[in-house]
Structures are given as C-alpha cells and as structure tokens.
Amino acid sequence: MDAAAAHAFAVPPAATQRPTTALEDSITLAAGVWLLIGTYVDGWAHNNLRNLETFFTPWHALLYSGFAACAVWIAALTWRRHAPGMRWAEAVPAGYGAAAAGVALFLASGVGDFAWHSVLGIEQNISALFSPSHLGLATGGFLILGAPFSAAWQSPRRAWQDLVPAVVSAMLAGMIAAFILQEFAVFARHGLVQTYTSAAGSQAAVTGPTSASIMISLASFLVSTVVLFVPVLLLSLRWRLHPVVPAAMVLVPSAALQLMVALRDAWLVPLALAGAVLVGVVWVVLRPAPDRPARLMAAMGLAPVMFWAPYFAGVALHDGSLSFAPEIWAGTLVWAGLGMLALAALVLKVRAAGVPDPAAN
C-alpha cells in the first residue's frame, strides 16, 4: 500500500517534452479564466432563471467559446513543439498531458450535453450537478485549468514571479471543483447551520436542528474545507507561500460562489474576507514551508478552524442565535481542522517515502 501510494504522489522525473514558459502559462490561464467565467455564468443561469429550455444560450456561448480558446491554444503549443518523426503525444508541453486529455473529454462531454438536453431537457437545481455530461465537462475543465500548476510542478526552479500562473491555476482548478459541488458550498448560503420555524403571521425564528441537518451541515463543511484548502496544501508541498496566497485562494472561490447565486446572502462575503485574513495570519505566525513538515501540518490543521470561525459568529449575529449548540459548532470546526491535518500528514508521509525530489539534484 505505501509503495503504491508513494508512486502516485512521487515527484515525476524530468519531462522529455519541452516545458512551457511563464508567458505561455499565462496565456493558458487567460483562456482558462474565460472558460471559468463561462462556467460560473452558466451556473448563475441555472440558479436564478426558470424555464431554461434550450441549449443555445448566451451563457453556453461564453462557456464553449472559452473552451475553444483553451483547446486552440493547447493545440498551438503542441504544434510549435512538434518536429518531423516525433509522435504528437511527445510534442505536448511538459505538464500539459492531462490538459490535452481534458480538451478531449470536454469536447466529448459537450456533444453529450447537447444530446442530453435535446432528449431530456434542461436540468434544474441539484439535478444539473449530477448530469453525466456536466460531470464530464467539470472534469475536463479541471484538467485544463490545472495545466500551469502541473507545468510548474515539473519545473521547480522557476523564479517566484514565474510561479504566479501556477498559483492562480491551482485556485481556478479548485473553483471548478467548488462549482460542481456547490450544493455543499458553505458560503453559497447560511441556512446550512440554521433551522427555522415560523407560525402563521410571525417571522421565522431559529430553532434546534435535527440530527439529519447536523450531519448534512458537517458534510458540507468537510467538503468545502477539502475544496478550498487542498489546492493550498498542494502548493505548500512544493513552494513557500506568501501569506496573501492562501488568503486569496480561500476568499476568491467563496466570493465567486456568492456571486453565482446573485448575492442572495451578500453579508457572507465580509465573513469570508475576515476568515481569509485569519488564514493569512496563520501563515505569518507559523511560516509553513515544504522543508518544515511540522509547521505545514500545523498550518493546514489550524487554517480551516480560523477560516470557518467568522462564519459561525457572523450567522449568529445576523440571526440573533445559532441553531447549533456549542458542542456542535465547535465540533464542526475541530472536524474541519482534523480533516486537513490528516490529509497533510498523509501526503507528507507519502512524499517522504517517495523518490528524491529532482529539484534537489
């Protein structure tokens, strides 16, 4: 088991393909932002518009034109590296192999999406997130947006300024995961931790939760924690991050999810900002780095606790009280921290058992 896991997480050997430059990765990223905006605008339409009855919509046009930009650019990068007698797979830039597969998957899923909508109609609400074609689109987009991060991972000696595309790439790939898992997105709504009751002619009042609502809330916090903090963990395994980086990486997706639901709970955005600032403080105090595993584990265990704490406090202030008893909301914070601590410990153990890092050679 340890040997198989070590192989999966081991730093890959130096690629035989020509690596990309920071400028080329930045262009990939620009096309990826186009694709991501189209994804979230399409999500906005599904969340806020009724009677969506056609595949041919402005938001689909934005989504698929962004994909076309990504596909054309990745094809151009491959074409420029191809030489006579070389297999086309060998011409794909280092770190872009998964993105090339993502292009193929996205294209096939787009065709499937058109067929699905033509036969079965336009999905609404959570059904849209379970559609096989939408899951294929999300996976393809995830692979495409992760290309600059993967390329930088295989070129560890890049200057810090050349790593900006990798940082943004990891965040954007995480935002694709946040999008497809939006029903678990904590900052998309505040009802996850509140249960309301109302009598005729009176305002809704906060009441005690059911066991089912507690479990749904805990699952939502755990999923949201993984989606937001795993990209931070992956970057931290390879590079020492400025405190602004992890703060931005948890703030931007949270704000984007609230925008996607038309700011139905706009007051949650300042709470996300407060939590992001506290995450930055954790990085300032602990100074985690790839060669400081204890500090890295401590930061990954503490950061989710600090990030979610303002959420609970803000919801309590907004509604006057919390449905959750102290042991429930405090336990949820602890579970979120323990989850990321366990993941950090696991990947650090696997890395320690893996092959030597080529950056050290």
C-alpha positions as CSV (number, residue, x, y, z in Angstrom):
1,M,0.0,0.0,0.0
2,D,2.7,2.5,1.0
3,A,4.7,1.7,-2.2
4,A,1.7,2.2,-4.4
5,A,0.8,5.5,-2.7
6,A,4.4,6.7,-2.9
7,H,4.4,6.0,-6.6
8,A,1.2,8.0,-7.0
9,F,2.5,11.1,-5.1
10,A,6.1,10.9,-6.1
11,V,7.5,13.9,-8.0
12,P,7.7,12.9,-11.6
13,P,11.1,12.7,-13.3
14,A,12.2,15.5,-15.6
15,A,9.9,15.6,-18.6
16,T,11.3,14.8,-22.0
17,Q,8.8,17.4,-23.5
18,R,9.8,21.0,-23.9
19,P,8.5,22.9,-20.9
20,T,6.3,26.0,-21.2
21,T,7.4,29.5,-20.3
22,A,5.7,31.7,-17.7
23,L,4.2,33.7,-20.6
24,E,2.8,30.7,-22.3
25,D,1.3,29.5,-19.0
26,S,-0.2,33.0,-18.5
27,I,-2.0,32.7,-21.9
28,T,-3.3,29.3,-20.9
29,L,-4.5,30.9,-17.7
30,A,-6.2,33.8,-19.6
31,A,-8.1,31.3,-21.8
32,G,-8.9,29.3,-18.6
33,V,-10.4,32.4,-16.9
34,W,-12.6,32.8,-19.9
35,L,-13.7,29.2,-19.5
36,L,-14.2,29.6,-15.8
37,I,-16.3,32.8,-16.2
38,G,-18.5,30.9,-18.7
39,T,-18.9,28.1,-16.2
40,Y,-20.0,30.4,-13.3
41,V,-22.3,32.4,-15.6
42,D,-23.9,29.2,-16.7
43,G,-24.2,28.3,-13.0
44,W,-25.8,31.7,-12.3
45,A,-28.4,31.0,-15.0
46,H,-29.3,27.6,-13.6
47,N,-29.5,29.1,-10.1
48,N,-31.5,32.2,-10.9
49,L,-33.5,31.7,-14.1
50,R,-36.5,29.5,-14.7
51,N,-37.7,27.7,-17.7
52,L,-34.3,27.1,-19.3
53,E,-35.5,25.1,-22.4
54,T,-32.7,25.4,-24.9
55,F,-29.0,24.5,-25.3
56,F,-28.3,27.7,-27.3
57,T,-28.0,30.4,-24.7
58,P,-25.6,33.3,-24.2
59,W,-24.0,31.7,-21.2
60,H,-23.4,28.4,-23.1
61,A,-21.8,30.5,-25.8
62,L,-19.5,32.1,-23.3
63,L,-18.6,28.7,-21.8
64,Y,-17.9,26.9,-25.0
65,S,-16.0,29.9,-26.6
66,G,-13.8,29.8,-23.5
67,F,-13.2,26.1,-24.1
68,A,-12.5,26.8,-27.8
69,A,-9.8,29.3,-26.7
70,C,-8.2,26.8,-24.4
71,A,-8.3,24.0,-27.0
72,V,-6.8,26.1,-29.8
73,W,-4.1,27.4,-27.5
74,I,-3.1,24.0,-26.2
75,A,-3.1,22.7,-29.8
76,A,-0.9,25.6,-30.8
77,L,1.6,24.9,-28.0
78,T,1.8,21.3,-29.2
79,W,2.1,22.2,-32.9
80,R,5.0,24.6,-32.1
81,R,6.9,21.8,-30.3
82,H,6.3,19.1,-32.9
83,A,9.1,18.0,-35.1
84,P,9.2,15.6,-38.1
85,G,9.4,12.0,-36.9
86,M,8.1,12.9,-33.4
87,R,4.9,11.4,-32.0
88,W,2.3,14.1,-31.3
89,A,2.0,12.9,-27.7
90,E,5.7,13.7,-27.2
91,A,5.1,17.2,-28.5
92,V,2.6,18.1,-25.8
93,P,4.3,20.5,-23.4
94,A,5.6,19.1,-20.1
95,G,2.7,19.2,-17.6
96,Y,0.1,19.6,-20.3
97,G,-0.7,16.0,-20.9
98,A,-3.7,16.0,-18.6
99,A,-4.9,19.2,-20.1
100,A,-4.8,17.7,-23.6
101,A,-6.9,14.8,-22.3
102,G,-9.2,17.4,-20.6
103,V,-9.8,19.0,-24.0
104,A,-10.9,15.7,-25.5
105,L,-13.1,14.9,-22.5
106,F,-14.7,18.4,-22.5
107,L,-15.4,18.2,-26.3
108,A,-17.0,14.7,-25.9
109,S,-19.0,15.9,-22.9
110,G,-20.1,19.0,-24.7
111,V,-21.5,16.8,-27.6
112,G,-23.1,14.6,-24.9
113,D,-24.5,17.7,-23.2
114,F,-26.2,18.8,-26.4
115,A,-27.7,15.4,-26.9
116,W,-28.8,15.1,-23.3
117,H,-30.5,18.5,-23.4
118,S,-32.2,17.7,-26.7
119,V,-33.6,14.4,-25.5
120,L,-34.2,15.0,-21.7
121,G,-34.4,18.8,-21.5
122,I,-32.6,21.3,-19.3
123,E,-31.8,20.1,-15.7
124,Q,-32.7,22.3,-12.8
125,N,-31.3,22.7,-9.3
126,I,-29.2,19.8,-8.0
127,S,-30.1,17.6,-10.9
128,A,-27.8,19.7,-13.1
129,L,-24.8,18.8,-11.0
130,F,-25.4,15.0,-11.3
131,S,-25.8,15.0,-15.1
132,P,-23.1,12.7,-16.6
133,S,-22.4,15.3,-19.3
134,H,-21.9,18.1,-16.8
135,L,-19.7,15.9,-14.6
136,G,-17.6,15.3,-17.8
137,L,-17.4,19.0,-18.5
138,A,-16.3,19.8,-15.0
139,T,-13.6,17.1,-15.1
140,G,-12.4,18.3,-18.4
141,G,-12.3,21.9,-17.2
142,F,-10.5,20.9,-14.1
143,L,-7.7,19.2,-16.1
144,I,-7.4,22.1,-18.5
145,L,-7.2,24.8,-15.7
146,G,-4.7,22.7,-13.8
147,A,-2.1,22.8,-16.6
148,P,0.0,25.8,-15.5
149,F,0.2,24.3,-12.0
150,S,1.3,20.9,-13.4
151,A,3.8,22.5,-15.6
152,A,5.4,24.5,-12.8
153,W,5.4,21.4,-10.6
154,Q,7.7,19.8,-13.1
155,S,9.9,22.9,-13.3
156,P,10.6,23.6,-9.7
157,R,13.5,26.0,-10.3
158,R,11.3,28.8,-11.7
159,A,11.6,32.3,-10.2
160,W,8.9,33.3,-7.8
161,Q,7.3,35.7,-10.3
162,D,7.1,32.9,-12.8
163,L,5.1,30.9,-10.4
164,V,2.1,33.2,-10.4
165,P,0.3,31.3,-13.2
166,A,0.8,28.1,-11.1
167,V,-0.8,29.6,-8.0
168,V,-3.7,31.0,-10.0
169,S,-4.1,27.7,-11.8
170,A,-4.4,25.7,-8.6
171,M,-7.1,28.2,-7.4
172,L,-9.1,28.1,-10.6
173,A,-9.0,24.3,-10.7
174,G,-10.3,24.3,-7.2
175,M,-13.1,26.7,-8.3
176,I,-14.2,24.1,-10.8
177,A,-14.5,21.6,-8.0
178,A,-16.3,24.1,-5.9
179,F,-18.7,24.7,-8.8
180,I,-19.7,21.1,-9.3
181,L,-20.0,20.6,-5.5
182,Q,-21.9,23.9,-5.0
183,E,-24.7,22.2,-3.1
184,F,-22.1,21.6,-0.3
185,A,-20.7,25.2,-0.6
186,V,-20.9,26.8,2.8
187,F,-20.5,30.4,1.5
188,A,-23.3,30.0,-1.0
189,R,-25.9,30.1,1.8
190,H,-26.2,30.4,5.5
191,G,-29.1,28.0,6.1
192,L,-26.6,25.1,6.4
193,V,-26.2,25.9,10.1
194,Q,-29.6,27.2,10.9
195,T,-33.1,25.6,11.3
196,Y,-36.1,27.9,11.3
197,T,-39.7,27.6,12.4
198,S,-42.5,30.0,11.8
199,A,-46.1,30.3,12.9
200,A,-48.8,32.0,10.8
201,G,-48.3,35.8,10.9
202,S,-45.0,35.7,12.6
203,Q,-41.4,35.9,11.5
204,A,-39.3,32.8,11.1
205,A,-37.3,32.0,14.3
206,V,-34.2,30.0,14.9
207,T,-34.9,26.6,16.4
208,G,-33.0,23.5,17.3
209,P,-31.6,21.3,14.5
210,T,-32.5,17.7,13.7
211,S,-29.8,15.0,13.6
212,A,-30.1,14.9,9.8
213,S,-29.5,18.6,9.4
214,I,-26.4,18.4,11.7
215,M,-25.0,15.6,9.5
216,I,-25.7,17.5,6.3
217,S,-24.0,20.6,7.7
218,L,-20.9,18.6,8.9
219,A,-20.6,17.0,5.4
220,S,-20.9,20.4,3.8
221,F,-18.2,21.9,5.9
222,L,-15.9,18.9,5.3
223,V,-16.4,19.0,1.5
224,S,-16.0,22.8,1.4
225,T,-12.8,22.5,3.5
226,V,-11.3,20.0,1.1
227,V,-12.3,22.0,-2.0
228,L,-10.8,25.3,-0.6
229,F,-7.7,24.0,1.2
230,V,-6.4,21.1,-0.8
231,P,-5.1,23.5,-3.5
232,V,-3.3,25.4,-0.8
233,L,-1.8,22.2,0.6
234,L,-0.6,21.1,-2.9
235,L,1.1,24.5,-3.4
236,S,2.6,24.4,0.1
237,L,4.1,21.0,-0.6
238,R,6.2,22.5,-3.4
239,W,6.8,26.2,-2.6
240,R,6.9,28.5,0.4
241,L,3.8,30.7,0.0
242,H,3.4,34.4,0.8
243,P,0.6,34.8,3.4
244,V,-1.5,36.6,0.8
245,V,-1.6,33.5,-1.4
246,P,-3.6,31.1,0.9
247,A,-5.8,34.0,2.0
248,A,-6.7,34.8,-1.6
249,M,-7.1,31.2,-2.5
250,V,-9.9,30.7,0.0
251,L,-11.5,34.1,-0.4
252,V,-11.9,34.3,-4.2
253,P,-13.8,31.0,-4.6
254,S,-16.1,31.9,-1.6
255,A,-17.0,35.3,-3.1
256,A,-17.5,33.7,-6.6
257,L,-20.0,31.2,-5.2
258,Q,-22.0,34.0,-3.6
259,L,-21.9,36.0,-6.9
260,M,-23.2,32.9,-8.7
261,V,-26.3,32.8,-6.5
262,A,-26.9,36.6,-7.2
263,L,-25.6,37.7,-3.8
264,R,-28.6,36.2,-2.0
265,D,-26.6,36.4,1.2
266,A,-24.2,39.2,0.3
267,W,-23.3,39.7,4.0
268,L,-21.4,36.4,3.9
269,V,-18.7,37.9,1.7
270,P,-17.3,40.1,4.6
271,L,-17.2,37.0,6.7
272,A,-15.2,35.2,4.1
273,L,-12.8,38.1,4.0
274,A,-12.4,38.0,7.8
275,G,-11.7,34.3,7.6
276,A,-9.2,34.8,4.8
277,V,-7.4,37.4,6.8
278,L,-7.1,34.9,9.7
279,V,-5.7,32.3,7.3
280,G,-3.1,34.8,6.3
281,V,-2.3,35.4,9.9
282,V,-1.8,31.6,10.4
283,W,0.8,31.7,7.6
284,V,2.5,34.8,9.1
285,V,2.8,33.1,12.5
286,L,3.7,29.6,11.6
287,R,5.6,30.2,8.3
288,P,5.0,26.8,6.8
289,A,7.3,25.6,4.1
290,P,8.0,22.4,2.2
291,D,11.0,21.6,4.3
292,R,9.1,22.3,7.6
293,P,6.6,19.5,7.7
294,A,5.6,20.1,11.3
295,R,4.8,23.7,10.6
296,L,3.0,22.8,7.4
297,M,0.8,20.3,9.2
298,A,0.0,22.8,12.0
299,A,-0.9,25.4,9.5
300,M,-3.2,23.1,7.5
301,G,-4.9,21.9,10.7
302,L,-5.4,25.4,12.1
303,A,-6.3,27.4,8.9
304,P,-9.8,25.8,8.4
305,V,-10.7,26.5,12.0
306,M,-9.7,30.1,11.7
307,F,-11.5,30.4,8.3
308,W,-14.8,29.0,9.4
309,A,-15.0,30.6,12.8
310,P,-16.1,34.1,11.5
311,Y,-18.8,32.3,9.5
312,F,-20.4,30.9,12.7
313,A,-20.0,34.1,14.5
314,G,-21.5,36.2,11.7
315,V,-24.5,33.9,11.2
316,A,-25.2,34.1,15.0
317,L,-25.1,37.9,14.9
318,H,-27.2,38.0,11.7
319,D,-30.0,35.8,13.1
320,G,-29.6,36.5,16.8
321,S,-28.7,33.0,17.7
322,L,-27.4,29.7,16.3
323,S,-29.4,26.5,15.9
324,F,-26.3,24.5,16.8
325,A,-25.3,24.0,20.4
326,P,-21.7,25.0,21.3
327,E,-20.5,21.3,21.1
328,I,-21.9,21.1,17.6
329,W,-20.4,24.2,16.0
330,A,-17.2,23.8,18.0
331,G,-17.0,20.2,17.0
332,T,-17.6,21.1,13.3
333,L,-14.6,23.5,13.5
334,V,-12.5,20.7,15.0
335,W,-13.5,18.2,12.4
336,A,-12.6,20.6,9.6
337,G,-9.2,21.2,11.1
338,L,-8.6,17.5,11.8
339,G,-9.6,16.6,8.2
340,M,-7.0,18.8,6.7
341,L,-4.4,17.9,9.3
342,A,-4.9,14.2,8.4
343,L,-4.6,14.9,4.7
344,A,-1.4,17.0,5.2
345,A,0.1,14.2,7.4
346,L,-0.8,11.6,4.8
347,V,0.7,13.4,1.8
348,L,3.8,14.3,3.7
349,K,4.3,10.7,4.8
350,V,3.8,9.5,1.2
351,R,6.3,12.2,-0.1
352,A,8.9,11.1,2.5
353,A,8.6,7.5,1.2
354,G,8.8,8.5,-2.4
355,V,11.6,9.2,-4.9
356,P,14.0,12.0,-4.3
357,D,12.9,15.5,-5.4
358,P,14.7,16.4,-8.7
359,A,14.9,20.0,-7.5
360,A,17.5,18.8,-5.0
361,N,19.8,17.4,-7.8
